[in-house]
Amino acid sequence: MKILGLVQKRRKERYLQNFNNLLKKPTRAQCREALFLLGKISHAWQDYYGHAVALNRSGYLIDTNSVGTIDPSSSPANTDPNVVPSSYGSWIDGGQHGEIFIPEPGNRAPDSEWRYQESINYTAQQYEIELKKWNAVCLCLFKEWEKNA
């Protein structure tokens, strides 16, 4: 289970790396692709809070009827090793929202209100950072395109 969490964390890191690579000398198509990737990344940031489940030290669910809580010092970028992040899926497809035997947290998590607010806060903070990068190199490409359209 912990390995699946690590795989998903690396997938989010790869999306962000690809986003940054597209912005090095972008074309309009690469700017669009970067926005698409930002959408995928933001979904993963939000899902971390919406779908993460706590594990015991052996890497198994603490209790199949409980999803546990997320350590407030963790985030999608700094994942608690005892929490399986959002898109844990299966070995085959990497899935979005968990395997059939793992309960989804939803509103059952004891910290569901905190998760909801933190999802909003974290995603907003990250969007501010990443959209500044995008605007710096891509906004003028789109303004020029609109002018000529």
C-alpha positions in Angstrom: 0.0 0.0 0.0 2.7 2.5 0.9 4.4 1.8 -2.4 1.2 2.7 -4.3 1.1 6.0 -2.4 4.7 6.7 -3.4 3.9 5.9 -7.0 1.1 8.3 -7.0 3.1 11.0 -5.3 5.7 10.6 -8.1 3.0 10.8 -10.7 1.9 14.2 -9.3 5.5 15.4 -9.3 5.9 14.3 -12.9 2.8 16.2 -14.0 4.3 19.3 -12.3 7.7 18.8 -13.9 6.1 18.4 -17.3 4.0 21.6 -16.7 7.3 23.5 -16.0 9.1 21.9 -19.0 6.3 23.0 -21.3 6.7 26.6 -20.2 10.4 26.8 -21.1 9.9 28.0 -24.7 6.2 27.4 -25.3 4.1 27.4 -28.4 0.4 28.1 -28.0 -0.3 24.3 -28.1 2.2 23.8 -25.3 0.5 26.5 -23.3 -2.8 24.7 -23.7 -1.2 21.4 -22.7 0.3 23.1 -19.6 -3.1 24.2 -18.6 -4.5 20.7 -19.1 -1.7 19.3 -16.9 -2.4 21.9 -14.3 -6.0 20.7 -14.2 -4.8 17.1 -13.6 -2.5 18.3 -10.9 -5.1 20.3 -9.1 -7.5 17.3 -9.2 -4.7 15.3 -7.5 -4.2 18.0 -4.9 -7.9 18.0 -4.1 -8.2 14.3 -4.1 -5.4 13.9 -1.6 -7.7 15.5 1.0 -10.8 13.9 -0.3 -9.7 10.3 -0.6 -6.6 9.7 1.5 -6.8 6.9 4.1 -4.6 6.3 7.1 -2.5 3.2 7.3 -0.8 1.4 10.2 2.9 0.9 10.4 2.6 -2.3 8.4 1.1 -0.4 5.5 -2.5 -1.7 6.0 -5.7 0.2 6.7 -5.9 0.9 10.4 -9.6 -0.2 10.4 -11.6 -1.0 7.3 -14.6 0.9 8.8 -12.5 4.0 9.4 -10.5 6.1 7.1 -8.4 7.8 9.9 -7.2 11.4 9.8 -4.5 13.2 7.8 -1.6 14.7 9.8 -2.1 18.5 9.4 1.6 18.9 8.7 1.3 16.8 5.5 0.1 18.0 2.1 0.0 16.6 -1.4 3.6 17.8 -1.8 4.8 16.5 1.6 2.8 13.3 2.0 2.6 11.6 5.3 4.1 8.1 4.8 1.2 6.6 6.8 -1.4 7.9 4.5 -2.2 6.5 1.0 -2.7 9.6 -1.2 -5.8 10.2 -3.3 -5.1 8.3 -6.5 -3.9 5.1 -5.1 -5.7 2.8 -7.5 -4.4 -0.6 -8.5 -1.0 -1.9 -9.7 -2.4 -2.2 -13.2 -4.1 1.1 -14.0 -3.1 3.4 -11.1 -6.8 4.4 -10.8 -8.2 7.6 -9.5 -10.2 6.7 -6.5 -9.1 3.6 -4.8 -9.5 -0.1 -5.1 -12.7 -2.0 -4.4 -11.5 -3.2 -0.9 -10.5 0.2 0.3 -13.3 2.4 1.7 -13.6 5.9 0.3 -13.4 8.6 3.0 -15.9 11.1 1.7 -17.6 12.7 4.6 -17.0 9.7 6.9 -13.5 11.0 7.8 -13.3 12.4 11.3 -11.5 15.4 9.9 -13.7 15.8 6.8 -14.4 19.6 7.4 -10.7 20.2 7.8 -9.9 18.2 4.7 -12.5 20.2 2.7 -11.1 23.6 3.8 -7.5 22.5 3.4 -8.2 21.2 -0.1 -9.5 24.7 -1.1 -6.6 26.5 0.6 -3.9 24.3 -0.7 -5.2 24.3 -4.3 -5.7 28.1 -4.3 -2.1 28.6 -3.0 -0.7 26.3 -5.7 -2.8 27.8 -8.4 -1.5 31.2 -7.5 2.1 30.0 -7.9 1.7 27.9 -11.0 -0.6 30.4 -12.9 1.9 33.2 -12.3 4.4 31.0 -14.2 1.9 30.3 -17.0 0.9 34.0 -17.3 4.5 35.1 -17.5 5.1 33.1 -20.7 1.7 32.2 -22.2 -0.7 35.0 -21.6 0.8 37.2 -24.4 0.6 34.3 -26.8 -3.1 34.0 -26.3 -3.7 37.8 -26.4 -1.9 37.9 -29.7 -3.9 35.0 -31.0 -7.2 36.7 -30.0 -6.1 39.9 -31.6 -5.5 38.1 -34.9 -8.5 35.9 -34.8 
